[in-house]
Amino acid sequence: MLWKKKIKDDKPDSKIILGMIMLNDIDPFNLDNLVEDYNSTYDNEIQESLGDNSSAVLTIAGQTVIVGHIPTPIPSGDIEGTAEYAYNWVNALNDTKDHKSHLIISVMGSKQNQIARFKIFTQVLCSLLRTTNAIGVYKGNQSILVPKVDYLKEASRMTDDYLPLNLWIYFGLQTNDKGNSGYTYGLKEFGKTEMEILNSSKDLEDIRGFLFNMTHYVLDYDVAFKSGQTCGLSADEKIKITLSKGKLAEGDTFKFAY
């Protein structure tokens, strides 16, 4: 069973947060409905909105968010390449093949806290999902495809103590005759090093859960691991960490002997 191929990412790091929403029709979003939904749902209201139903610039908590409607589908090759490994959305190819247009949402570069910016990004996407004929979200930078209902459900759990990492980070899983493996794809968006577990005797669910918890810990507490350290999810657990060239992702990664 192979959940994700080896990643090759030649794109330079960017502080722009970018995502897309697939739509069932060619109708643009409604700016007034977007603003009303956002301001009635979240504490950090949209301070300013400029533009129209095809293209708008929003200011939220000092962040500039751009929403644009593209009256054509996302290129099929982009969707197919990600859908092949979207184990969270088994019918992704069939469910998205007839979408008519899409929205592009971007949070422009900023020196402000990246987690706070991702939260704003997530909130804007949710308001657009609720006020359009949306199918789901595509985030190519992290190889993420999420159906509308699942995105809204996971985002509703977002608090100061819980980060909706399933919407921000891809947790790749792989199995072969040497054991089970897993890795993160998207930590670099937060200025962190990707993580891997290789050829483990643990089952895939345990590996994914461990990577999710470690990722949450690293982001929540702004942790910077060092090669040779140990970590664990309990006081007694001592899992060795090493830094070396990635096996399932490009660049150096932290390997956990889990």
N, C-alpha and C positions, 0 to 999 in steps of 0.2 A: 504494500500500500504506500503510495507516494502522494503526500498532500501538497508539496510545493517543490518546484525545481530550484536549483541553485540560482541565486540572484546575482545579476550583474548590474550595477548602478553606476553609470558614468556621469550622472548629472551632478553639478556642483551643489553644495549645500545652499539652501535658500531659507530665508526667514519668512517668506510668504507662505501662508497656509492656504491650500487650494483643494477644492472638492467640487463634485458635480452631482446634480440630481436629475435622474431620468424621468421624463414626463410621458404620459399616455397620449397627449394631444400636442397640438402646435400652439396652444394658447400661452401667452407670457404670464408671468406672475402678476399679482395685483399689489402694487406698492402700498396702498392704503390698508389693505387687509393684512399685509405683512407687518406693518408698523403697529396696527391695532393689536394683532395677536401677540407680538413680541412684548409690547409695553404692558399688556394685561396679564402676561405670564411671568415675566422676569423682573427682578428688582432693578437691574441696570438698564434703564430705558434707552431707547434710541433718541439721542440728543438732537440729531439733525438727519434729514433725509432729502436728498437731491436727485432729480432725474424723473423717470417715468416707469411704466410697466415693462419696458424692454431692457432698461439699464438704469441702475440706481447706485448711489453712493451713500452709505450710512455711517454715522459717527456714533460709536457705542463705547462708553468708558474710555474715551480718548483714542480708540482704535478706528481705523478706516476700513470699512467692509464694502466690497463691491459685489453687486449681484447683476448678472447679465443673462439674458435669454438668447439661446442659439436655436433658430427654427429648423434644426436638422438633428438627427440622432448622433450620439457619440459613435465614432468609427467602430464598426463591428469587431475589428481586430483587437482594439483596446479592451473591450468588454470580454471577448472570448478568452484572451490570454489570462485575465484575472479570474473569470468565472470557472475555468478549468480546475482551479485550486481553492475555490470558495466553498470549503466543506461546511460552512455555516448556512449556505444557501444552495441546496442541492439542485433546485430547478432554475437557477439563475439565468442560464442561457435561454431557456424557453420563456421565462417570465419577462425578459428584457428585450427579446429579439424584435418585437414590433413597436418599441417606443418611438415616438415621433419627433421629440425635441429634447433639449436639456437646458439646465441652468448651470452656470459657473459661478461659484462663490469663492471669493478670495479675501483673506485678511492681510492687508499690506504689511510690509516689513516694519518692525518696531523693536526697540530695545526693552520693551516692557516684558513682564513675566510671561514665558511661553505657555505655561499651563493656563493662566488666566485668559490668554488669547485663544487657546484651543477651546476653552469653555464658551467664549463668545461665539466662536465659529460653530460649535455644536448647537447652541441656542438658535442662531440664525437659520441653520439648516432645519431644525425642528419646526420653526415657524413657517418656513417655506413648505415643508412636507405637509403641514396641517392645512395650508391655504392654497394648495395646488393639486392637480391630478397626478400626483407623484407615484412612481413605482419603487424607487429606492435610491441609495447613495452609492456613488463610485468615487473612490479616492485612490487614484493611480499611484501617488507617491508612496503609499503603504500597501499596495495590492489589496485594497479592501473593497468588498461589495457587500452591502447590507440592505435587506428589504425594508420598506418603509415602516411596517409595524415593529420590527425588531429594533430599528434605529430609535424610534420614539420610546420604546420600552426601556432600552438600555440608558438612553439619555435622561429619562425621568428619575433614574437612580443617582444622578450626579449631585454630589454635595461637597462640602469642604473636606470630608473624610473619605469619599469614594470617587475615584476617577473612572470614567467610562472607557477604559483602555481598549475594550473590544471595538470601539469606534475609532481609535487613534493608532493602534499598534496591530500589526499582523503577527499572529503566533503560528509559525509554520511547524508542521509535524511530518515526520518521515519514519518509515520502518523498513528494515532489511534483515538479512540473516545475521547481522552483528548486533542487533538490538534496535531500540527505539531512540529517536532523536527529535529535538525541537529547537527553535530559535525565534528571536524577535526580529521584526523588520519595521522600523519607524522610530526607534529610540534616538537616532541621529537627528531627527527633527527637533529634539529637545536638548541637543548638544551632549548626548550620552552615547556610550559604546554599546553596540548590540550584544546580545547574550546567546549562548548556545549550550545545549546539553547533547552529548554525542554518545551513541551506542550504549544506551542505558538499559538496565533490566526493568526499570519502572514502566508502567503502562502509559499510553499516550495521554490519557486524562490527567494522570498525576504530573507528567512532564509539563503539560499546558498550564495546570494549576500552579505549579512551582514558578514557572516563568512569569505568569500573571502577577503573582504575589511579589516576586523579586522586582519586577518592573514597577509595580505600584510603590514599593518601598523606595526604590531609587529616585523616582520622580517626586514622591510626596515629601521626602526628607532631603532631596538634592544630594544624594549619596554618590561618591566617586570611589569605586572599588580599586584595589591595587592587586597586581599579580602576586600570588603567594598567600593572600588573606584567606580566611575561612568565613563562611556565613551559615545561617540556618534559620528555620522557621520556629525553632524552639531553643531554649538555653542549652540543651544537650546535643543538638545537631551541629556537626562540624563538617561543612562541605567545602572542599578546596576550590579556590578560584585561580585560574591561570589566564594570562592574556597572550594570544597568539593569532596567527593568520586564520581567518574564518574558513570553515569547511562548507557551510551552507549559506553563507552570506559574504559579500565582498568586504575587504578591509579586516582590521584586527577586531577580534571579538573576545569577550570574557567567556571562558568555558567553565561550567560548573560540573564537578564530579558527583552528579546526583544519580 
